[in-house]
Amino acid sequence: QLRNDPAFTTGSAIPLARVTLQQQVSSNILFTYTTDLSAGNSQLIRVEWAISPRYAAVATRDENGIVSFDLFYKKQFR
């Protein structure tokens, strides 16, 4: 999946453009790559792993090069 996300910032008439590429690597792994076309070296990389219907793990490398790992637990209330 390829997506273009334009965004307007305050005080600027020129929109910023972010391009996102998503690839479903397997049935439970989603890879996302996002780059900001207005900034030279601004990429975001995210890998989501659906361990089970209730648990997920996410690894992210942000624009500053900081890597983080998150675990998610999903609970639905009815």
All heavy atoms as a GROMACS GRO file, in nm:
protein
  620
    1GLN      N    1   0.085  -0.116   0.000
    1GLN     CA    2   0.000   0.000   0.000
    1GLN      C    3   0.090   0.123   0.000
    1GLN      O    4   0.183   0.132   0.079
    1GLN     CB    5  -0.091  -0.002   0.123
    1GLN     CG    6  -0.182   0.116   0.130
    1GLN     CD    7  -0.271   0.109   0.254
    1GLN    OE1    8  -0.250   0.031   0.344
    1GLN    NE2    9  -0.369   0.193   0.256
    2LEU      N   10   0.062   0.216  -0.088
    2LEU     CA   11   0.137   0.341  -0.100
    2LEU      C   12   0.041   0.455  -0.071
    2LEU      O   13  -0.070   0.460  -0.123
    2LEU     CB   14   0.196   0.355  -0.240
    2LEU     CG   15   0.278   0.479  -0.268
    2LEU    CD1   16   0.403   0.479  -0.182
    2LEU    CD2   17   0.315   0.485  -0.414
    3ARG      N   18   0.085   0.550   0.015
    3ARG     CA   19  -0.003   0.659   0.056
    3ARG      C   20   0.077   0.789   0.060
    3ARG      O   21   0.193   0.791   0.102
    3ARG     CB   22  -0.060   0.627   0.194
    3ARG     CG   23  -0.161   0.723   0.243
    3ARG     CD   24  -0.223   0.677   0.373
    3ARG     NE   25  -0.122   0.670   0.477
    3ARG     CZ   26  -0.122   0.579   0.573
    3ARG    NH1   27  -0.213   0.487   0.579
    3ARG    NH2   28  -0.028   0.580   0.666
    4ASN      N   29   0.016   0.900   0.018
    4ASN     CA   30   0.075   1.032   0.025
    4ASN      C   31  -0.008   1.114   0.123
    4ASN      O   32  -0.129   1.127   0.107
    4ASN     CB   33   0.076   1.097  -0.114
    4ASN     CG   34   0.140   1.232  -0.113
    4ASN    OD1   35   0.207   1.270  -0.019
    4ASN    ND2   36   0.120   1.307  -0.219
    5ASP      N   37   0.056   1.170   0.226
    5ASP     CA   38  -0.013   1.245   0.330
    5ASP      C   39   0.032   1.390   0.330
    5ASP      O   40   0.133   1.424   0.393
    5ASP     CB   41   0.014   1.184   0.468
    5ASP     CG   42  -0.032   1.041   0.478
    5ASP    OD1   43  -0.141   1.011   0.427
    5ASP    OD2   44   0.040   0.959   0.536
    6PRO      N   45  -0.038   1.479   0.259
    6PRO     CA   46  -0.001   1.621   0.266
    6PRO      C   47  -0.048   1.681   0.398
    6PRO      O   48  -0.152   1.642   0.452
    6PRO     CB   49  -0.073   1.683   0.147
    6PRO     CG   50  -0.189   1.594   0.124
    6PRO     CD   51  -0.147   1.455   0.166
    7ALA      N   52   0.030   1.777   0.449
    7ALA     CA   53  -0.007   1.844   0.574
    7ALA      C   54   0.033   1.990   0.565
    7ALA      O   55   0.139   2.023   0.511
    7ALA     CB   56   0.063   1.778   0.692
    8PHE      N   57  -0.050   2.077   0.616
    8PHE     CA   58  -0.020   2.220   0.617
    8PHE      C   59   0.027   2.258   0.756
    8PHE      O   60  -0.029   2.215   0.856
    8PHE     CB   61  -0.145   2.302   0.581
    8PHE     CG   62  -0.182   2.292   0.436
    8PHE    CD1   63  -0.277   2.200   0.394
    8PHE    CD2   64  -0.121   2.372   0.342
    8PHE    CE1   65  -0.312   2.189   0.261
    8PHE    CE2   66  -0.155   2.363   0.209
    8PHE     CZ   67  -0.250   2.271   0.168
    9THR      N   68   0.131   2.340   0.763
    9THR     CA   69   0.181   2.388   0.891
    9THR      C   70   0.142   2.535   0.906
    9THR      O   71   0.119   2.605   0.808
    9THR     CB   72   0.334   2.375   0.901
    9THR    OG1   73   0.394   2.448   0.795
    9THR    CG2   74   0.376   2.230   0.894
   10THR      N   75   0.136   2.582   1.028
   10THR     CA   76   0.097   2.720   1.056
   10THR      C   77   0.200   2.816   0.997
   10THR      O   78   0.319   2.800   1.016
   10THR     CB   79   0.087   2.741   1.207
   10THR    OG1   80  -0.002   2.644   1.260
   10THR    CG2   81   0.036   2.880   1.239
   11GLY      N   82   0.152   2.916   0.925
   11GLY     CA   83   0.239   3.017   0.869
   11GLY      C   84   0.304   2.981   0.737
   11GLY      O   85   0.385   3.055   0.686
   12SER      N   86   0.268   2.867   0.682
   12SER     CA   87   0.328   2.825   0.555
   12SER      C   88   0.218   2.790   0.456
   12SER      O   89   0.123   2.720   0.489
   12SER     CB   90   0.416   2.702   0.577
   12SER     OG   91   0.466   2.655   0.452
   13ALA      N   92   0.232   2.842   0.334
   13ALA     CA   93   0.134   2.812   0.229
   13ALA      C   94   0.171   2.686   0.154
   13ALA      O   95   0.091   2.633   0.077
   13ALA     CB   96   0.123   2.929   0.133
   14ILE      N   97   0.292   2.637   0.175
   14ILE     CA   98   0.339   2.518   0.104
   14ILE      C   99   0.312   2.394   0.191
   14ILE      O  100   0.355   2.388   0.307
   14ILE     CB  101   0.489   2.529   0.073
   14ILE    CG1  102   0.516   2.652  -0.012
   14ILE    CG2  103   0.541   2.402   0.006
   14ILE    CD1  104   0.662   2.684  -0.031
   15PRO      N  105   0.240   2.296   0.141
   15PRO     CA  106   0.213   2.177   0.222
   15PRO      C  107   0.338   2.088   0.233
   15PRO      O  108   0.421   2.084   0.143
   15PRO     CB  109   0.102   2.106   0.144
   15PRO     CG  110   0.121   2.150   0.004
   15PRO     CD  111   0.175   2.290   0.012
   16LEU      N  112   0.348   2.020   0.343
   16LEU     CA  113   0.452   1.919   0.362
   16LEU      C  114   0.398   1.787   0.308
   16LEU      O  115   0.280   1.758   0.321
   16LEU     CB  116   0.486   1.905   0.511
   16LEU     CG  117   0.534   2.031   0.582
   16LEU    CD1  118   0.551   2.003   0.730
   16LEU    CD2  119   0.662   2.081   0.520
   17ALA      N  120   0.484   1.709   0.250
   17ALA     CA  121   0.439   1.582   0.193
   17ALA      C  122   0.512   1.466   0.260
   17ALA      O  123   0.634   1.466   0.270
   17ALA     CB  124   0.466   1.580   0.044
   18ARG      N  125   0.434   1.372   0.308
   18ARG     CA  126   0.488   1.249   0.365
   18ARG      C  127   0.440   1.132   0.280
   18ARG      O  128   0.322   1.122   0.249
   18ARG     CB  129   0.442   1.231   0.509
   18ARG     CG  130   0.504   1.330   0.602
   18ARG     CD  131   0.450   1.317   0.741
   18ARG     NE  132   0.472   1.183   0.792
   18ARG     CZ  133   0.474   1.153   0.920
   18ARG    NH1  134   0.452   1.245   1.009
   18ARG    NH2  135   0.493   1.030   0.960
   19VAL      N  136   0.531   1.045   0.244
   19VAL     CA  137   0.498   0.928   0.167
   19VAL      C  138   0.514   0.805   0.257
   19VAL      O  139   0.616   0.789   0.323
   19VAL     CB  140   0.588   0.915   0.042
   19VAL    CG1  141   0.562   0.786  -0.032
   19VAL    CG2  142   0.570   1.034  -0.050
   20THR      N  143   0.411   0.721   0.258
   20THR     CA  144   0.411   0.601   0.342
   20THR      C  145   0.396   0.478   0.254
   20THR      O  146   0.309   0.474   0.166
   20THR     CB  147   0.296   0.607   0.444
   20THR    OG1  148   0.312   0.724   0.524
   20THR    CG2  149   0.294   0.484   0.532
   21LEU      N  150   0.479   0.380   0.281
   21LEU     CA  151   0.474   0.252   0.212
   21LEU      C  152   0.450   0.145   0.317
   21LEU      O  153   0.526   0.135   0.414
   21LEU     CB  154   0.604   0.226   0.137
   21LEU     CG  155   0.618   0.092   0.068
   21LEU    CD1  156   0.517   0.082  -0.045
   21LEU    CD2  157   0.758   0.075   0.016
   22GLN      N  158   0.342   0.066   0.300
   22GLN     CA  159   0.311  -0.043   0.393
   22GLN      C  160   0.313  -0.175   0.318
   22GLN      O  161   0.263  -0.184   0.206
   22GLN     CB  162   0.174  -0.025   0.456
   22GLN     CG  163   0.170   0.075   0.566
   22GLN     CD  164   0.036   0.074   0.638
   22GLN    OE1  165  -0.067   0.048   0.579
   22GLN    NE2  166   0.039   0.105   0.764
   23GLN      N  167   0.370  -0.276   0.382
   23GLN     CA  168   0.375  -0.409   0.322
   23GLN      C  169   0.339  -0.512   0.428
   23GLN      O  170   0.398  -0.515   0.536
   23GLN     CB  171   0.517  -0.438   0.270
   23GLN     CG  172   0.536  -0.576   0.216
   23GLN     CD  173   0.462  -0.599   0.086
   23GLN    OE1  174   0.459  -0.512   0.001
   23GLN    NE2  175   0.401  -0.713   0.071
   24GLN      N  176   0.240  -0.595   0.398
   24GLN     CA  177   0.204  -0.706   0.485
   24GLN      C  178   0.300  -0.819   0.454
   24GLN      O  179   0.287  -0.889   0.354
   24GLN     CB  180   0.059  -0.748   0.460
   24GLN     CG  181   0.004  -0.845   0.560
   24GLN     CD  182  -0.033  -0.778   0.690
   24GLN    OE1  183  -0.083  -0.667   0.692
   24GLN    NE2  184  -0.009  -0.846   0.800
   25VAL      N  185   0.404  -0.835   0.537
   25VAL     CA  186   0.511  -0.932   0.512
   25VAL      C  187   0.459  -1.074   0.528
   25VAL      O  188   0.490  -1.162   0.447
   25VAL     CB  189   0.630  -0.905   0.606
   25VAL    CG1  190   0.740  -1.006   0.586
   25VAL    CG2  191   0.682  -0.764   0.584
   26SER      N  192   0.382  -1.097   0.632
   26SER     CA  193   0.316  -1.226   0.652
   26SER      C  194   0.179  -1.197   0.712
   26SER      O  195   0.140  -1.082   0.726
   26SER     CB  196   0.400  -1.317   0.743
   26SER     OG  197   0.403  -1.264   0.874
   27SER      N  198   0.108  -1.300   0.748
   27SER     CA  199  -0.028  -1.279   0.799
   27SER      C  200  -0.031  -1.201   0.930
   27SER      O  201  -0.131  -1.139   0.964
   27SER     CB  202  -0.099  -1.412   0.817
   27SER     OG  203  -0.031  -1.490   0.914
   28ASN      N  204   0.080  -1.201   1.005
   28ASN     CA  205   0.081  -1.131   1.133
   28ASN      C  206   0.191  -1.026   1.147
   28ASN      O  207   0.214  -0.975   1.255
   28ASN     CB  208   0.089  -1.232   1.247
   28ASN     CG  209   0.213  -1.318   1.239
   28ASN    OD1  210   0.283  -1.321   1.140
   28ASN    ND2  211   0.239  -1.391   1.345
   29ILE      N  212   0.261  -0.992   1.039
   29ILE     CA  213   0.367  -0.891   1.045
   29ILE      C  214   0.341  -0.783   0.940
   29ILE      O  215   0.324  -0.813   0.822
   29ILE     CB  216   0.506  -0.952   1.024
   29ILE    CG1  217   0.537  -1.051   1.137
   29ILE    CG2  218   0.612  -0.843   1.017
   29ILE    CD1  219   0.668  -1.122   1.122
   30LEU      N  220   0.337  -0.656   0.986
   30LEU     CA  221   0.314  -0.542   0.899
   30LEU      C  222   0.435  -0.449   0.909
   30LEU      O  223   0.475  -0.408   1.018
   30LEU     CB  224   0.188  -0.466   0.941
   30LEU     CG  225   0.155  -0.339   0.863
   30LEU    CD1  226   0.120  -0.372   0.718
   30LEU    CD2  227   0.041  -0.265   0.930
   31PHE      N  228   0.495  -0.416   0.795
   31PHE     CA  229   0.611  -0.328   0.786
   31PHE      C  230   0.565  -0.194   0.729
   31PHE      O  231   0.497  -0.191   0.626
   31PHE     CB  232   0.716  -0.391   0.696
   31PHE     CG  233   0.837  -0.305   0.674
   31PHE    CD1  234   0.939  -0.301   0.768
   31PHE    CD2  235   0.849  -0.228   0.560
   31PHE    CE1  236   1.051  -0.222   0.749
   31PHE    CE2  237   0.960  -0.149   0.539
   31PHE     CZ  238   1.061  -0.145   0.633
   32THR      N  239   0.602  -0.083   0.795
   32THR     CA  240   0.564   0.051   0.750
   32THR      C  241   0.689   0.138   0.741
   32THR      O  242   0.769   0.144   0.835
   32THR     CB  243   0.465   0.117   0.847
   32THR    OG1  244   0.352   0.032   0.863
   32THR    CG2  245   0.419   0.252   0.796
   33TYR      N  246   0.705   0.205   0.626
   33TYR     CA  247   0.815   0.298   0.604
   33TYR      C  248   0.755   0.432   0.563
   33TYR      O  249   0.678   0.439   0.468
   33TYR     CB  250   0.908   0.246   0.494
   33TYR     CG  251   1.015   0.342   0.453
   33TYR    CD1  252   1.130   0.356   0.529
   33TYR    CD2  253   1.002   0.420   0.339
   33TYR    CE1  254   1.229   0.446   0.493
   33TYR    CE2  255   1.100   0.509   0.301
   33TYR     CZ  256   1.214   0.522   0.378
   33TYR     OH  257   1.312   0.610   0.342
   34THR      N  258   0.789   0.539   0.637
   34THR     CA  259   0.738   0.672   0.608
   34THR      C  260   0.855   0.768   0.594
   34THR      O  261   0.947   0.766   0.676
   34THR     CB  262   0.646   0.722   0.722
   34THR    OG1  263   0.540   0.630   0.738
   34THR    CG2  264   0.590   0.858   0.693
   35THR      N  265   0.851   0.851   0.491
   35THR     CA  266   0.955   0.952   0.472
   35THR      C  267   0.890   1.087   0.446
   35THR      O  268   0.784   1.094   0.384
   35THR     CB  269   1.051   0.914   0.358
   35THR    OG1  270   1.158   1.009   0.354
   35THR    CG2  271   0.983   0.910   0.224
   36ASP      N  272   0.952   1.191   0.498
   36ASP     CA  273   0.906   1.327   0.479
   36ASP      C  274   0.984   1.387   0.363
   36ASP      O  275   1.107   1.399   0.370
   36ASP     CB  276   0.930   1.407   0.608
   36ASP     CG  277   0.868   1.544   0.605
   36ASP    OD1  278   0.817   1.585   0.498
   36ASP    OD2  279   0.870   1.610   0.709
   37LEU      N  280   0.917   1.422   0.255
   37LEU     CA  281   0.984   1.471   0.136
   37LEU      C  282   1.041   1.610   0.152
   37LEU      O  283   1.132   1.650   0.079
   37LEU     CB  284   0.887   1.467   0.016
   37LEU     CG  285   0.835   1.329  -0.022
   37LEU    CD1  286   0.737   1.341  -0.137
   37LEU    CD2  287   0.949   1.236  -0.058
   38SER      N  288   0.993   1.688   0.249
   38SER     CA  289   1.044   1.823   0.269
   38SER      C  290   1.171   1.824   0.354
   38SER      O  291   1.246   1.920   0.351
   38SER     CB  292   0.937   1.910   0.335
   38SER     OG  293   0.906   1.859   0.462
   39ALA      N  294   1.196   1.720   0.430
   39ALA     CA  295   1.317   1.710   0.512
   39ALA      C  296   1.410   1.608   0.448
   39ALA      O  297   1.366   1.505   0.396
   39ALA     CB  298   1.281   1.668   0.654
   40GLY      N  299   1.538   1.636   0.454
   40GLY     CA  300   1.635   1.551   0.386
   40GLY      C  301   1.647   1.411   0.442
   40GLY      O  302   1.647   1.313   0.368
   41ASN      N  303   1.657   1.397   0.572
   41ASN     CA  304   1.683   1.266   0.632
   41ASN      C  305   1.580   1.238   0.740
   41ASN      O  306   1.613   1.225   0.857
   41ASN     CB  307   1.826   1.264   0.690
   41ASN     CG  308   1.870   1.125   0.723
   41ASN    OD1  309   1.806   1.029   0.684
   41ASN    ND2  310   1.980   1.114   0.794
   42SER      N  311   1.455   1.228   0.702
   42SER     CA  312   1.347   1.210   0.798
   42SER      C  313   1.266   1.086   0.762
   42SER      O  314   1.172   1.093   0.685
   42SER     CB  315   1.258   1.335   0.800
   42SER     OG  316   1.153   1.318   0.890
   43GLN      N  317   1.307   0.971   0.816
   43GLN     CA  318   1.236   0.847   0.791
   43GLN      C  319   1.186   0.786   0.921
   43GLN      O  320   1.252   0.799   1.024
   43GLN     CB  321   1.326   0.744   0.722
   43GLN     CG  322   1.370   0.784   0.586
   43GLN     CD  323   1.516   0.823   0.582
   43GLN    OE1  324   1.589   0.797   0.675
   43GLN    NE2  325   1.556   0.887   0.475
   44LEU      N  326   1.072   0.721   0.914
   44LEU     CA  327   1.015   0.649   1.026
   44LEU      C  328   0.994   0.505   0.979
   44LEU      O  329   0.936   0.483   0.873
   44LEU     CB  330   0.882   0.711   1.068
   44LEU     CG  331   0.814   0.642   1.183
   44LEU    CD1  332   0.813   0.735   1.303
   44LEU    CD2  333   0.675   0.602   1.146
   45ILE      N  334   1.044   0.410   1.056
   45ILE     CA  335   1.028   0.268   1.024
   45ILE      C  336   0.954   0.203   1.140
   45ILE      O  337   0.990   0.222   1.257
   45ILE     CB  338   1.165   0.201   1.002
   45ILE    CG1  339   1.237   0.268   0.886
   45ILE    CG2  340   1.148   0.052   0.977
   45ILE    CD1  341   1.380   0.227   0.870
   46ARG      N  342   0.852   0.125   1.108
   46ARG     CA  343   0.769   0.060   1.211
   46ARG      C  344   0.738  -0.082   1.168
   46ARG      O  345   0.699  -0.106   1.053
   46ARG     CB  346   0.641   0.141   1.229
   46ARG     CG  347   0.544   0.085   1.328
   46ARG     CD  348   0.422   0.176   1.334
   46ARG     NE  349   0.314   0.114   1.404
   46ARG     CZ  350   0.266   0.153   1.520
   46ARG    NH1  351   0.318   0.259   1.578
   46ARG    NH2  352   0.166   0.091   1.577
   47VAL      N  353   0.755  -0.177   1.260
   47VAL     CA  354   0.722  -0.316   1.235
   47VAL      C  355   0.624  -0.360   1.343
   47VAL      O  356   0.653  -0.347   1.463
   47VAL     CB  357   0.848  -0.406   1.238
   47VAL    CG1  358   0.810  -0.551   1.216
   47VAL    CG2  359   0.949  -0.360   1.134
   48GLU      N  360   0.507  -0.408   1.301
   48GLU     CA  361   0.405  -0.456   1.394
   48GLU      C  362   0.393  -0.607   1.381
   48GLU      O  363   0.382  -0.659   1.271
   48GLU     CB  364   0.269  -0.394   1.363
   48GLU     CG  365   0.264  -0.246   1.383
   48GLU     CD  366   0.126  -0.190   1.352
   48GLU    OE1  367   0.026  -0.251   1.394
   48GLU    OE2  368   0.120  -0.086   1.285
   49TRP      N  369   0.394  -0.675   1.495
   49TRP     CA  370   0.380  -0.820   1.498
   49TRP      C  371   0.260  -0.855   1.583
   49TRP      O  372   0.259  -0.831   1.704
   49TRP     CB  373   0.507  -0.884   1.552
   49TRP     CG  374   0.501  -1.032   1.570
   49TRP    CD1  375   0.430  -1.122   1.497
   49TRP    CD2  376   0.570  -1.108   1.668
   49TRP    NE1  377   0.451  -1.249   1.543
   49TRP    CE2  378   0.538  -1.243   1.648
   49TRP    CE3  379   0.658  -1.075   1.770
   49TRP    CZ2  380   0.589  -1.345   1.728
   49TRP    CZ3  381   0.709  -1.177   1.848
   49TRP    CH2  382   0.675  -1.310   1.827
   50ALA      N  383   0.156  -0.910   1.522
   50ALA     CA  384   0.036  -0.953   1.595
   50ALA      C  385   0.064  -1.094   1.648
   50ALA      O  386   0.054  -1.193   1.576
   50ALA     CB  387  -0.084  -0.952   1.503
   51ILE      N  388   0.103  -1.101   1.774
   51ILE     CA  389   0.139  -1.229   1.836
   51ILE      C  390   0.016  -1.317   1.848
   51ILE      O  391   0.020  -1.436   1.821
   51ILE     CB  392   0.205  -1.204   1.973
   51ILE    CG1  393   0.330  -1.119   1.954
   51ILE    CG2  394   0.236  -1.335   2.043
   51ILE    CD1  395   0.387  -1.063   2.082
   52SER      N  396  -0.095  -1.258   1.889
   52SER     CA  397  -0.224  -1.326   1.901
   52SER      C  398  -0.330  -1.220   1.883
   52SER      O  399  -0.299  -1.102   1.868
   52SER     CB  400  -0.234  -1.394   2.039
   52SER     OG  401  -0.249  -1.298   2.140
   53PRO      N  402  -0.459  -1.257   1.886
   53PRO     CA  403  -0.563  -1.154   1.874
   53PRO      C  404  -0.558  -1.050   1.988
   53PRO      O  405  -0.604  -0.938   1.971
   53PRO     CB  406  -0.693  -1.232   1.880
   53PRO     CG  407  -0.657  -1.366   1.827
   53PRO     CD  408  -0.517  -1.392   1.876
   54ARG      N  409  -0.500  -1.084   2.102
   54ARG     CA  410  -0.495  -0.991   2.215
   54ARG      C  411  -0.361  -0.922   2.234
   54ARG      O  412  -0.353  -0.817   2.295
   54ARG     CB  413  -0.530  -1.063   2.345
   54ARG     CG  414  -0.674  -1.099   2.353
   54ARG     CD  415  -0.706  -1.146   2.492
   54ARG     NE  416  -0.847  -1.179   2.497
   54ARG     CZ  417  -0.925  -1.145   2.597
   54ARG    NH1  418  -0.875  -1.082   2.700
   54ARG    NH2  419  -1.050  -1.177   2.595
   55TYR      N  420  -0.253  -0.981   2.186
   55TYR     CA  421  -0.120  -0.926   2.208
   55TYR      C  422  -0.054  -0.885   2.077
   55TYR      O  423  -0.067  -0.952   1.976
   55TYR     CB  424  -0.030  -1.029   2.278
   55TYR     CG  425  -0.071  -1.058   2.418
   55TYR    CD1  426  -0.149  -1.169   2.448
   55TYR    CD2  427  -0.032  -0.976   2.523
   55TYR    CE1  428  -0.187  -1.197   2.578
   55TYR    CE2  429  -0.070  -1.003   2.653
   55TYR     CZ  430  -0.146  -1.113   2.680
   55TYR     OH  431  -0.184  -1.140   2.808
   56ALA      N  432   0.018  -0.772   2.083
   56ALA     CA  433   0.094  -0.724   1.968
   56ALA      C  434   0.224  -0.662   2.017
   56ALA      O  435   0.230  -0.606   2.127
   56ALA     CB  436   0.014  -0.621   1.890
   57ALA      N  437   0.327  -0.671   1.934
   57ALA     CA  438   0.456  -0.608   1.962
   57ALA      C  439   0.487  -0.512   1.847
   57ALA      O  440   0.463  -0.544   1.731
   57ALA     CB  441   0.565  -0.712   1.975
   58VAL      N  442   0.538  -0.394   1.882
   58VAL     CA  443   0.568  -0.292   1.782
   58VAL      C  444   0.710  -0.242   1.805
   58VAL      O  445   0.746  -0.203   1.917
   58VAL     CB  446   0.468  -0.174   1.790
   58VAL    CG1  447   0.506  -0.066   1.690
   58VAL    CG2  448   0.327  -0.222   1.765
   59ALA      N  449   0.791  -0.242   1.699
   59ALA     CA  450   0.925  -0.184   1.702
   59ALA      C  451   0.923  -0.062   1.611
   59ALA      O  452   0.874  -0.069   1.499
   59ALA     CB  453   1.028  -0.284   1.656
   60THR      N  454   0.975   0.051   1.660
   60THR     CA  455   0.973   0.175   1.585
   60THR      C  456   1.110   0.241   1.588
   60THR      O  457   1.174   0.246   1.693
   60THR     CB  458   0.870   0.273   1.645
   60THR    OG1  459   0.743   0.210   1.652
   60THR    CG2  460   0.858   0.399   1.561
   61ARG      N  461   1.153   0.290   1.473
   61ARG     CA  462   1.271   0.377   1.464
   61ARG      C  463   1.221   0.510   1.411
   61ARG      O  464   1.172   0.520   1.299
   61ARG     CB  465   1.376   0.320   1.370
   61ARG     CG  466   1.501   0.406   1.363
   61ARG     CD  467   1.594   0.360   1.252
   61ARG     NE  468   1.702   0.454   1.232
   61ARG     CZ  469   1.696   0.563   1.157
   61ARG    NH1  470   1.585   0.594   1.094
   61ARG    NH2  471   1.798   0.643   1.145
   62ASP      N  472   1.233   0.616   1.493
   62ASP     CA  473   1.175   0.744   1.454
   62ASP      C  474   1.272   0.831   1.374
   62ASP      O  475   1.382   0.788   1.340
   62ASP     CB  476   1.121   0.819   1.576
   62ASP     CG  477   1.229   0.868   1.670
   62ASP    OD1  478   1.349   0.852   1.640
   62ASP    OD2  479   1.192   0.924   1.775
   63GLU      N  480   1.231   0.955   1.346
   63GLU     CA  481   1.309   1.047   1.264
   63GLU      C  482   1.443   1.082   1.326
   63GLU      O  483   1.537   1.118   1.256
   63GLU     CB  484   1.230   1.177   1.240
   63GLU     CG  485   1.105   1.158   1.157
   63GLU     CD  486   0.982   1.128   1.242
   63GLU    OE1  487   0.995   1.111   1.365
   63GLU    OE2  488   0.873   1.120   1.185
   64ASN      N  489   1.455   1.073   1.458
   64ASN     CA  490   1.579   1.106   1.527
   64ASN      C  491   1.671   0.986   1.545
   64ASN      O  492   1.776   0.998   1.608
   64ASN     CB  493   1.547   1.168   1.664
   64ASN     CG  494   1.466   1.294   1.650
   64ASN    OD1  495   1.492   1.376   1.563
   64ASN    ND2  496   1.364   1.308   1.734
   65GLY      N  497   1.631   0.869   1.498
   65GLY     CA  498   1.711   0.749   1.512
   65GLY      C  499   1.688   0.674   1.641
   65GLY      O  500   1.760   0.579   1.671
   66ILE      N  501   1.588   0.714   1.718
   66ILE     CA  502   1.558   0.648   1.845
   66ILE      C  503   1.473   0.524   1.818
   66ILE      O  504   1.371   0.531   1.749
   66ILE     CB  505   1.487   0.744   1.941
   66ILE    CG1  506   1.578   0.863   1.971
   66ILE    CG2  507   1.444   0.673   2.068
   66ILE    CD1  508   1.512   0.974   2.049
   67VAL      N  509   1.515   0.411   1.873
   67VAL     CA  510   1.445   0.285   1.855
   67VAL      C  511   1.366   0.255   1.982
   67VAL      O  512   1.418   0.268   2.093
   67VAL     CB  513   1.544   0.170   1.825
   67VAL    CG1  514   1.473   0.038   1.813
   67VAL    CG2  515   1.623   0.201   1.699
   68SER      N  516   1.241   0.214   1.964
   68SER     CA  517   1.158   0.179   2.080
   68SER      C  518   1.083   0.050   2.051
   68SER      O  519   1.056   0.016   1.936
   68SER     CB  520   1.059   0.292   2.112
   68SER     OG  521   0.968   0.309   2.006
   69PHE      N  522   1.052  -0.021   2.158
   69PHE     CA  523   0.975  -0.145   2.150
   69PHE      C  524   0.857  -0.134   2.245
   69PHE      O  525   0.873  -0.094   2.360
   69PHE     CB  526   1.060  -0.267   2.190
   69PHE     CG  527   1.178  -0.288   2.099
   69PHE    CD1  528   1.304  -0.240   2.133
   69PHE    CD2  529   1.163  -0.354   1.979
   69PHE    CE1  530   1.412  -0.258   2.050
   69PHE    CE2  531   1.270  -0.374   1.895
   69PHE     CZ  532   1.396  -0.325   1.930
   70ASP      N  533   0.738  -0.167   2.195
   70ASP     CA  534   0.617  -0.160   2.276
   70ASP      C  535   0.542  -0.291   2.266
   70ASP      O  536   0.538  -0.354   2.160
   70ASP     CB  537   0.525  -0.046   2.228
   70ASP     CG  538   0.590   0.090   2.239
   70ASP    OD1  539   0.633   0.124   2.350
   70ASP    OD2  540   0.596   0.161   2.138
   71LEU      N  541   0.482  -0.331   2.377
   71LEU     CA  542   0.392  -0.446   2.381
   71LEU      C  543   0.252  -0.395   2.410
   71LEU      O  544   0.233  -0.310   2.497
   71LEU     CB  545   0.435  -0.546   2.488
   71LEU     CG  546   0.569  -0.614   2.464
   71LEU    CD1  547   0.607  -0.697   2.587
   71LEU    CD2  548   0.564  -0.702   2.341
   72PHE      N  549   0.154  -0.446   2.335
   72PHE     CA  550   0.016  -0.402   2.351
   72PHE      C  551  -0.073  -0.519   2.390
   72PHE      O  552  -0.058  -0.630   2.337
   72PHE     CB  553  -0.037  -0.340   2.220
   72PHE     CG  554   0.028  -0.211   2.184
   72PHE    CD1  555   0.133  -0.207   2.096
   72PHE    CD2  556  -0.016  -0.093   2.242
   72PHE    CE1  557   0.194  -0.088   2.063
   72PHE    CE2  558   0.044   0.028   2.209
   72PHE     CZ  559   0.149   0.030   2.119
   73TYR      N  560  -0.164  -0.492   2.481
   73TYR     CA  561  -0.266  -0.588   2.520
   73TYR      C  562  -0.400  -0.526   2.484
   73TYR      O  563  -0.430  -0.413   2.523
   73TYR     CB  564  -0.260  -0.616   2.671
   73TYR     CG  565  -0.373  -0.701   2.721
   73TYR    CD1  566  -0.376  -0.837   2.694
   73TYR    CD2  567  -0.476  -0.646   2.794
   73TYR    CE1  568  -0.480  -0.917   2.740
   73TYR    CE2  569  -0.580  -0.724   2.840
   73TYR     CZ  570  -0.581  -0.858   2.813
   73TYR     OH  571  -0.684  -0.937   2.858
   74LYS      N  572  -0.481  -0.597   2.407
   74LYS     CA  573  -0.611  -0.546   2.363
   74LYS      C  574  -0.722  -0.608   2.445
   74LYS      O  575  -0.731  -0.730   2.459
   74LYS     CB  576  -0.633  -0.578   2.216
   74LYS     CG  577  -0.526  -0.520   2.126
   74LYS     CD  578  -0.540  -0.572   1.986
   74LYS     CE  579  -0.421  -0.531   1.903
   74LYS     NZ  580  -0.419  -0.596   1.774
   75LYS      N  581  -0.806  -0.522   2.500
   75LYS     CA  582  -0.920  -0.567   2.579
   75LYS      C  583  -1.043  -0.493   2.530
   75LYS      O  584  -1.042  -0.371   2.515
   75LYS     CB  585  -0.895  -0.536   2.726
   75LYS     CG  586  -1.008  -0.571   2.818
   75LYS     CD  587  -1.021  -0.719   2.837
   75LYS     CE  588  -1.129  -0.746   2.940
   75LYS     NZ  589  -1.173  -0.882   2.938
   76GLN      N  590  -1.149  -0.565   2.502
   76GLN     CA  591  -1.273  -0.505   2.452
   76GLN      C  592  -1.379  -0.515   2.560
   76GLN      O  593  -1.401  -0.620   2.618
   76GLN     CB  594  -1.319  -0.576   2.327
   76GLN     CG  595  -1.440  -0.516   2.264
   76GLN     CD  596  -1.478  -0.583   2.132
   76GLN    OE1  597  -1.415  -0.680   2.091
   76GLN    NE2  598  -1.581  -0.535   2.070
   77PHE      N  599  -1.446  -0.403   2.585
   77PHE     CA  600  -1.555  -0.399   2.684
   77PHE      C  601  -1.686  -0.387   2.609
   77PHE      O  602  -1.700  -0.307   2.517
   77PHE     CB  603  -1.538  -0.279   2.778
   77PHE     CG  604  -1.412  -0.286   2.860
   77PHE    CD1  605  -1.299  -0.217   2.820
   77PHE    CD2  606  -1.408  -0.363   2.974
   77PHE    CE1  607  -1.184  -0.223   2.895
   77PHE    CE2  608  -1.293  -0.370   3.049
   77PHE     CZ  609  -1.180  -0.300   3.010
   78ARG      N  610  -1.783  -0.463   2.651
   78ARG     CA  611  -1.915  -0.459   2.588
   78ARG      C  612  -2.021  -0.422   2.687
   78ARG      O  613  -2.019  -0.444   2.798
   78ARG     CB  614  -1.950  -0.594   2.526
   78ARG     CG  615  -1.858  -0.626   2.414
   78ARG     CD  616  -1.894  -0.759   2.357
   78ARG     NE  617  -1.792  -0.793   2.257
   78ARG     CZ  618  -1.817  -0.859   2.148
   78ARG    NH1  619  -1.938  -0.899   2.121
   78ARG    NH2  620  -1.722  -0.888   2.065
   0.00000   0.00000   0.00000
